[in-house]
Amino acid sequence: MTILPLFESSPYPSTQPTKRQKPNVNMSLDGYMFNEELRFVRKIGAGTYGLIYLVENIHSRKQFAAKMVLKQQPMKLGGHSSASSSKQLIQQEFYQYFLNHVIPKPRCIDFDYIKGQGHDCPFLTEIALHLKVHNHPNVVTIHEVFELENFAIVILLDYFDQGDLFGNIIDLQIFQQRRSDRERQLLMKNAMLQLIEVVEYCHENSIYHCDLKPENIMVKYNSHYKRPPHSPIIDYQELQLVLIDFGLALDSDLINCNMCRGSSFYMSPERVTNFTTSKLIRSLVDVSQFSTSHNNNVYLPTLAGDIWSLGVLFINITCSRNPWPIASFNEGGNDVFVNYMLKNQKDILRSILPISQQFNKLLVSIFQLNPNDRIGSHHLYKEVVKCDFFKDEYYQPKQVQQHVSNPQLHTPPDSLTYNSYASEFEDEMEEDEEDEYEDEEFADAEEYAEVKVAHKCPFQNAFTRAMPKFAHHRTSTVIC
């Protein structure tokens, strides 16, 4: 077994190379060599602790996404911690490192070592969990893991030039293209069943993602592909969804109810509200059925949180919307969720979303307040297969509704975990259009200090708040 090399005491070697790579004003790594075979092409993301770069093998021309994670967060100048200053410091750190190395020689870390010892090293924990499931066709493959002395860890991943599911739903609108109703529904089922399969596979290997959302799902889609007659619903030649970002993943089948983990649109109620202390929750759910710790904290099934997230993803796929901004009773402007749960108005989603009654019943089986009552992944798979109509083509709302201004809402910026390739690399797209993946996690802290509904829109009906529109803005991750 290969032993992980000892970490150096300094990120830079004591002896400087005789030749440096060519400096540039923008501190860009474009054109620099990562090692003797890989060259940086362009930056495609930036996050809390690192960068994502498109790299290319100079011999085979094969491209990869290189996720470069600093082992230590850079010092903030003058205590300033804005998103732009953090990213600038990170860019500067990596630029300076590669500027001082003509052709760096990163050390390759053995996969068996990572899987065996990763839990003891904070830089390798996410990779260790990811490696347990990365051979599945719906999980992004880790090709190599490198160590740059005591400076950074670099993970070489598959690169997806078609981007993530968010962009494919909103910008490319792949589920609403020039297809017949039957073809569209088959494509939706293809996507949903792949997501169920990968969640079930992770569960079988004791891995729970805990941050399922469109930004964490990469896409390969062939719009010109024609399904052969009687083909199976899951067809990778038509569409392949690939799960990324195991930064919040757990390997425990139980999770403490005081752990807020995920992205607000996709978090289940038990990830948002403490089932131990909430009087309202305890009046609705018999918490004695759950495991408890010595301090009486309730422990809930981890998988149930991922099942809930799948339900929200299914609405994204069929309607390009979210059902509610957050699954909480304590947030203003959250009438849909409150009515759905407290008043048992299970048809409320169908009254404001163009979904069939059959699909609405399937969602009811997912959106159960009690995580023990939620449908299991195996049963969910069968129900999706049987569901013939995801979307009513000639849907008419029961009451006149008007959306005035209803962008997708942001989630809190307070994330303590550096996340992946795509999901945590979003906000710089607005600052710098050359980046493909960016991170909203460091948005204005005062604006998003709490999980608040930032944009509200009155319905012209019984509901005073609009459904959150799934468009224009991506979500970021929060743990607490």
C-alpha positions in Angstrom: 0.0 0.0 0.0 1.3 3.4 -0.9 1.8 5.6 2.1 0.7 9.3 1.9 3.9 11.4 1.8 4.5 13.5 4.9 3.1 17.0 4.6 5.8 19.7 4.0 6.1 22.4 6.6 6.0 25.1 3.9 3.8 25.3 0.8 6.8 26.3 -1.3 10.1 24.5 -1.7 13.3 25.9 -0.2 15.0 25.8 -3.5 13.5 27.9 -6.2 13.4 26.6 -9.8 15.8 28.2 -12.2 13.0 29.2 -14.6 9.5 30.5 -13.8 6.3 30.3 -15.8 5.4 33.5 -17.6 3.7 36.1 -15.3 0.4 37.7 -16.3 -1.6 40.7 -15.0 -4.8 38.8 -14.3 -3.1 36.0 -12.2 -4.6 33.5 -14.6 -3.3 30.0 -14.8 -4.4 29.6 -18.4 -1.6 27.9 -20.4 0.4 26.9 -17.3 1.4 23.3 -16.8 -0.1 21.4 -13.9 2.3 18.5 -14.4 4.2 17.0 -17.3 1.0 16.0 -19.0 -1.8 18.3 -18.0 -2.1 22.0 -19.0 -4.6 24.5 -17.5 -7.1 25.7 -20.1 -9.4 28.1 -18.2 -11.0 28.6 -14.9 -14.5 27.2 -14.6 -15.2 27.9 -10.9 -14.1 29.3 -7.6 -15.3 28.6 -4.1 -14.5 28.8 -0.4 -11.1 27.0 -0.4 -10.2 26.6 -4.0 -10.6 26.7 -7.7 -12.0 24.5 -10.5 -10.0 24.6 -13.7 -10.5 22.9 -17.0 -7.3 21.0 -17.8 -6.2 19.1 -20.9 -3.8 16.3 -21.5 -1.3 17.7 -24.0 -0.9 14.3 -25.6 -4.4 12.8 -25.8 -6.3 16.1 -25.7 -8.6 14.6 -23.1 -10.1 17.2 -20.8 -10.8 17.0 -17.1 -12.1 19.2 -14.3 -9.4 19.8 -11.8 -10.8 20.7 -8.4 -8.0 22.3 -6.4 -8.6 22.7 -2.7 -6.4 24.7 -0.4 -5.3 22.9 2.8 -5.6 26.2 4.7 -7.9 29.1 4.0 -5.9 32.2 3.0 -5.7 35.0 5.5 -8.2 37.8 4.9 -6.6 41.2 4.3 -7.8 43.6 7.0 -10.4 41.2 8.2 -12.3 41.7 4.9 -14.2 38.6 4.0 -16.4 39.5 0.9 -16.9 37.0 -1.8 -14.7 38.8 -4.3 -11.8 39.3 -1.9 -11.9 35.7 -0.8 -11.8 34.5 -4.4 -9.1 36.9 -5.3 -6.9 35.7 -2.4 -7.4 32.1 -3.5 -6.6 32.9 -7.1 -3.5 34.7 -5.9 -2.3 31.7 -3.8 -2.6 29.3 -6.7 -1.2 31.7 -9.2 1.9 32.3 -7.0 2.4 28.6 -6.5 2.3 27.7 -10.2 4.3 30.8 -11.2 7.1 29.6 -9.1 7.1 26.0 -10.5 8.1 25.5 -14.1 6.5 22.1 -14.3 5.2 21.1 -10.9 5.5 17.5 -9.8 2.4 16.8 -7.7 2.4 13.5 -5.8 -0.4 11.1 -6.7 -2.2 9.8 -3.6 -3.2 6.1 -3.7 -7.0 5.5 -3.7 -6.7 2.6 -1.2 -4.9 4.9 1.2 -7.6 7.5 0.9 -10.5 5.0 1.4 -8.7 3.5 4.4 -7.3 6.6 6.1 -9.4 9.4 4.6 -11.5 9.9 7.7 -8.4 10.8 9.7 -7.5 13.6 7.3 -9.9 16.5 6.8 -8.6 17.1 3.3 -9.5 13.6 2.2 -12.8 12.8 4.0 -15.0 14.0 1.1 -12.9 12.1 -1.4 -13.0 8.9 0.7 -16.8 8.9 0.7 -16.9 9.8 -3.0 -14.6 6.9 -3.9 -17.0 4.4 -2.3 -19.5 5.1 -5.1 -17.7 6.8 -7.9 -17.8 3.7 -10.2 -21.5 4.0 -10.7 -22.5 5.5 -14.1 -24.5 8.3 -12.3 -21.6 9.4 -10.1 -18.8 11.5 -11.4 -15.5 9.5 -11.7 -12.4 10.5 -9.8 -9.5 9.8 -12.0 -6.6 10.8 -9.8 -5.9 12.7 -6.6 -2.8 14.8 -6.2 -1.1 16.5 -3.3 0.8 19.8 -3.9 3.1 19.5 -0.9 1.4 21.2 2.1 -0.4 23.6 -0.1 -3.4 21.9 -1.8 -5.2 18.7 -2.8 -6.2 18.4 -6.5 -9.0 16.0 -7.6 -9.1 15.1 -11.3 -12.8 14.6 -12.3 -14.8 14.1 -15.5 -15.5 17.3 -17.3 -19.1 18.0 -18.6 -19.2 20.6 -21.3 -23.0 20.7 -21.2 -23.0 21.9 -17.7 -25.3 21.1 -14.8 -29.0 20.2 -14.5 -29.9 23.8 -13.5 -28.6 25.2 -16.7 -30.2 22.4 -18.8 -33.6 23.0 -17.2 -33.6 26.8 -17.3 -31.3 27.8 -20.2 -31.5 24.8 -22.6 -35.0 23.7 -21.5 -34.2 20.1 -22.4 -37.4 18.8 -20.9 -39.6 21.2 -22.9 -38.0 20.9 -26.3 -39.7 20.0 -29.6 -40.9 16.5 -28.4 -44.2 14.9 -28.3 -45.9 14.6 -24.9 -44.9 10.9 -24.7 -41.3 11.7 -25.5 -41.1 14.5 -23.0 -42.5 12.3 -20.3 -40.1 9.5 -21.2 -37.2 11.9 -20.9 -38.5 13.1 -17.5 -38.8 9.5 -16.3 -35.3 8.7 -17.6 -34.0 11.6 -15.5 -36.0 10.7 -12.4 -35.2 7.0 -12.4 -31.5 7.7 -12.8 -31.6 10.0 -9.7 -33.5 7.3 -7.7 -31.0 4.7 -8.8 -28.0 6.6 -7.8 -29.5 7.6 -4.4 -30.3 3.9 -3.8 -26.9 2.8 -4.8 -25.2 5.3 -2.5 -27.6 4.1 0.3 -26.6 0.5 -0.3 -22.9 1.6 0.2 -23.8 3.6 3.3 -23.3 7.0 1.6 -25.9 9.7 1.9 -25.4 12.8 -0.3 -27.3 15.4 1.9 -27.1 18.1 -0.8 -29.1 16.9 -3.8 -29.9 19.8 -6.1 -29.7 20.6 -9.8 -26.3 22.4 -9.4 -24.9 19.1 -8.1 -26.0 17.1 -11.1 -24.1 17.2 -14.3 -25.7 16.4 -17.7 -24.9 14.6 -20.9 -27.8 15.0 -23.3 -28.2 14.0 -27.0 -31.1 16.1 -28.4 -30.8 14.2 -31.7 -31.1 10.8 -30.3 -34.2 8.7 -31.3 -35.3 6.0 -28.9 -35.6 2.6 -30.5 -39.0 0.9 -30.1 -39.6 -0.7 -26.7 -36.3 0.6 -25.3 -36.0 0.7 -21.5 -36.9 3.9 -19.7 -33.3 4.5 -18.5 -31.3 5.2 -21.7 -27.9 6.7 -21.2 -27.5 7.3 -24.9 -30.4 9.8 -24.6 -29.5 11.3 -21.2 -27.1 10.7 -18.4 -27.2 12.5 -15.1 -24.1 12.4 -13.0 -24.0 13.3 -9.3 -21.1 15.4 -8.0 -20.1 17.2 -4.8 -19.9 14.9 -1.8 -18.7 17.7 0.4 -21.7 17.3 2.8 -22.1 13.6 2.4 -22.4 11.3 5.4 -21.8 7.6 6.0 -24.2 7.3 8.9 -27.8 6.1 8.4 -28.9 8.4 11.3 -28.5 12.2 11.5 -28.9 14.5 14.5 -32.1 16.6 14.2 -30.2 19.7 15.2 -27.9 19.4 12.1 -28.9 21.9 9.4 -27.3 20.5 6.2 -28.0 21.1 2.6 -29.6 23.9 0.4 -32.8 25.5 1.6 -35.1 24.7 -1.3 -34.1 21.0 -1.1 -33.8 20.5 2.6 -36.4 18.3 4.4 -38.2 19.7 7.4 -36.0 17.8 9.9 -32.9 19.5 8.4 -34.5 22.9 9.0 -36.3 22.6 12.3 -35.1 20.9 15.4 -37.5 18.0 16.1 -36.3 17.9 19.7 -37.2 21.4 20.7 -40.0 22.4 18.4 -43.4 22.2 20.2 -45.2 22.4 16.9 -43.3 19.5 15.4 -43.8 17.4 18.5 -47.6 18.0 18.3 -47.6 16.7 14.8 -45.0 13.9 14.9 -44.5 11.3 17.6 -40.8 11.7 18.2 -40.7 8.7 20.6 -40.4 6.5 17.5 -36.9 7.9 16.7 -33.5 7.1 18.3 -32.3 9.5 21.0 -28.9 10.4 22.4 -27.9 10.8 26.0 -28.9 14.5 25.8 -32.3 13.6 24.3 -31.5 14.8 20.8 -33.5 13.0 18.3 -31.7 11.0 15.5 -33.6 10.7 12.2 -33.0 8.5 9.1 -30.5 10.2 6.8 -31.9 8.7 3.6 -35.3 10.3 4.2 -33.7 13.7 3.7 -32.4 12.7 0.3 -35.8 11.3 -0.7 -37.4 14.7 0.2 -34.8 16.4 -2.0 -35.7 14.0 -4.9 -39.3 15.3 -4.7 -38.2 18.9 -5.1 -36.0 17.8 -8.0 -38.9 16.1 -9.7 -40.9 19.4 -9.6 -37.8 21.2 -11.0 -37.7 18.7 -13.9 -41.4 18.8 -14.7 -42.3 22.4 -14.0 -39.1 24.4 -13.8 -40.2 25.6 -10.4 -39.7 24.9 -6.7 -42.7 24.0 -4.5 -41.6 26.4 -1.6 -38.6 28.4 -0.6 -37.9 26.3 2.5 -39.7 23.5 4.3 -40.3 25.5 7.5 -43.3 26.8 9.4 -41.4 29.8 10.7 -40.7 31.7 7.5 -42.9 34.5 6.3 -44.4 34.1 2.8 -44.3 30.3 3.1 -48.1 29.8 2.8 -47.9 26.9 0.4 -45.8 24.7 2.7 -47.8 25.7 5.8 -51.1 24.9 4.1 -49.7 21.7 2.7 -48.6 20.4 6.1 -50.7 22.1 8.7 -54.0 22.3 6.9 -53.5 19.0 5.0 -54.2 20.7 1.7 -52.4 18.1 -0.4 -53.9 19.4 -3.7 -52.4 22.8 -3.2 -49.5 22.0 -5.4 -51.8 20.9 -8.2 -53.7 24.1 -8.0 -50.6 26.2 -8.6 -48.4 23.8 -10.6 -49.2 22.2 -14.0 -48.9 18.6 -12.7 -51.2 15.6 -13.0 -53.3 14.2 -10.2 -51.2 11.0 -10.4 -47.9 12.9 -10.0 -49.4 14.9 -7.2 -50.2 11.7 -5.3 -46.6 10.5 -5.8 -45.4 13.8 -4.4 -47.6 13.4 -1.3 -45.9 10.1 -0.6 -42.5 12.0 -0.7 -43.5 15.2 1.2 -44.3 13.6 4.5 -43.4 15.6 7.6 -42.5 12.4 9.5 -39.4 11.0 7.8 -40.4 7.5 8.7 -43.6 7.9 6.6 -41.8 8.9 3.4 -41.8 6.5 0.5 -38.7 4.3 0.2 -36.4 4.5 -2.9 -37.4 1.1 -4.2 -41.1 1.8 -4.0 -40.6 5.3 -5.4 -38.9 3.8 -8.5 -41.9 1.6 -9.2 -44.3 4.5 -8.7 -42.4 6.7 -11.2 -42.4 3.9 -13.8 -46.2 3.6 -13.4 -46.8 7.4 -13.5 -48.1 8.1 -17.0 -48.7 11.9 -16.9 -46.3 14.1 -15.1 -47.6 17.3 -16.6 -51.2 18.2 -17.8 -50.6 19.8 -21.2 -53.9 21.6 -21.1 -53.8 22.6 -17.4 -55.9 25.6 -16.3 -55.4 27.0 -12.8 -58.5 26.9 -10.6 -58.1 30.6 -9.8 -56.6 33.4 -11.7 -52.9 33.8 -10.8 -50.3 36.3 -11.8 -46.6 36.2 -11.2 -45.3 39.7 -10.9 -41.7 39.2 -10.0 -40.6 35.8 -8.7 -37.0 34.9 -9.1 -35.5 31.8 -7.5 -34.7 32.5 -3.9 -31.3 32.4 -2.3 -30.3 30.1 0.6 -28.0 31.2 3.4 -24.4 31.9 2.7 -23.1 30.4 6.0 -21.4 27.3 4.7 -18.4 25.8 6.4 -17.7 23.2 3.8 -15.9 23.6 0.6 -18.0 21.9 -2.0 -17.6 20.7 -5.5 -16.9 21.1 -9.1 -20.2 22.7 -9.8 -22.6 23.4 -7.0 -20.5 25.9 -5.0 -19.2 27.8 -8.0 -22.0 30.0 -9.2 -22.0 33.6 -8.2 -18.9 34.6 -10.0 -20.9 34.0 -13.2 -22.5 37.4 -12.6 -19.1 39.0 -11.8 -17.1 37.3 -14.6 -18.9 35.5 -17.4 -15.9 33.4 -18.3 -16.5 31.2 -15.3 -18.9 28.3 -15.8 -19.3 27.2 -12.2 -19.5 29.5 -9.3 -20.4 29.9 -5.7 -23.0 32.1 -4.0 -21.9 31.0 -0.6 -20.2 34.3 0.2 -23.1 36.6 -0.9 -23.7 39.6 1.2 -23.9 38.2 4.7 -26.2 41.0 5.9 -28.7 40.4 3.1 -28.8 36.6 3.8 -27.9 36.4 7.4 -31.1 34.3 8.0 -33.1 32.0 5.8 -35.6 34.7 4.7 -37.8 34.9 1.7 -36.0 37.6 -0.3 -38.5 38.0 -3.1 -42.3 37.8 -2.6 -45.1 38.1 -5.0 -48.9 38.2 -4.2 -51.2 35.8 -5.9 -54.6 37.1 -7.1 -56.2 34.3 -5.2 -56.4 32.8 -1.8 -52.7 32.5 -1.5 -50.8 35.6 -0.5 -47.4 34.5 -1.7 -46.2 33.2 -5.1 -44.5 29.9 -5.7 -40.8 30.4 -5.9 -39.8 30.4 -9.6 -37.0 28.1 -10.5 -35.0 30.5 -12.7 -32.1 32.9 -12.9 -30.5 32.3 -9.5 -28.7 29.2 -8.2 -28.7 27.9 -4.7 -25.8 27.7 -2.3 -25.1 25.2 0.5 -25.4 25.7 4.3 -24.5 23.6 7.2 -24.8 24.4 10.9 
